[in-house]
């Protein structure tokens, strides 16, 4: 079965076509600059049409596509697993726009465009937040008046779930041990970064929170800070809530401390020359190490610590810097694994698995 994965962002559509169940990549592509002033691509509907036009040059017929898996950033508390998209699912994705105002609208636009061009093909929503819906209540509830959880669903949701789930599955294969019997710490380190504690295949804690701002120091995000800093800055700098939001999300992290870049490659090259470049990397690595230590405690040990995404996959020196002292404090030293992530392949796998199970159920009903 051929499965198409679609990741519709605010100004781009990325897609991959896989042959399942082997997961062989047939084709991939990206349509960029959607809606920008000089762009010929006005909206997501046009971008999706261009995607299908490109796929027509590879496939004899678009009917060869057996399913479409869509990346959707936020499923709130509504979905713990991938779901086949129908009117109800569309309404839930729309409802959760307030939780992911930058991502869910684009995800929704991509889904609607695909439904328009290939209405006969089953389409599946795979949520970034779904994998973390197994967090225990004491791990996801914030210690603010409980009424705000009841009223607004203010809680930890976590993100990068598809990536954490994928590398955990790959680690299970490498370690030759069932995922249900492993304690893993997965570190997704890119411009956005998060760490997850996985016990017996289930996410039990993760560093990102109500939004992706919580947790690790990132490219331009501050990660964990004292909340009182927000009010202090608003008073001292006469900043609006929106200005503080922009400051913490887009002007902080590695960029904010180093003053030169959010790119780890640049910071590494400048580390010996510029004190702040070195300091920014030390803060970045310290926060990772701190979370790993916390999650080893949460899990009661770890079979492996996995590093993935752009920074995690391509900087073995930084990985070594983070993990070099782990063996001194533990009876059993975790294996250190660097595993390339493939969120699209995971989306294809989850889509295929869901459609296959639905197909089997239909056959059983007919019998």
Buried (B, 14 or more C-beta within 10 A) or exposed (E): BBBBBBBBBEBBBBBBBBBBEEBEBBBEBEBEEBBEEEBEBEEBBBBBBBBBEBBEEEBEEBEBBBBBBBBBBBBBEBBBBBBBBEEEBBEBBEEBBEBBEEBBBBBBBBBBBBBEEBEEBBBBBBBBBBBBBBBEEEBBBBEEEEEEBEEEBBBBBBBBBBBBBBBBBBBBEEBEEEBEEBBBBBBBBBBBBBBBBBBBBBBBBBBBBBBBBBBBBBBBBBBBEEEEEBEEBBEEEEBEEEBBBBBBBBBBBBBBBBEBBBBBEBBBEBBEEBEBBBBBBEBBBEBBBEBBEBBBEBBEEBBBBBBBBBBBBBBEEBBEBBBEEBEEEEEEEBBBBBBEBBBBBBBBBBBBBBBBEEEEEEEEEEE
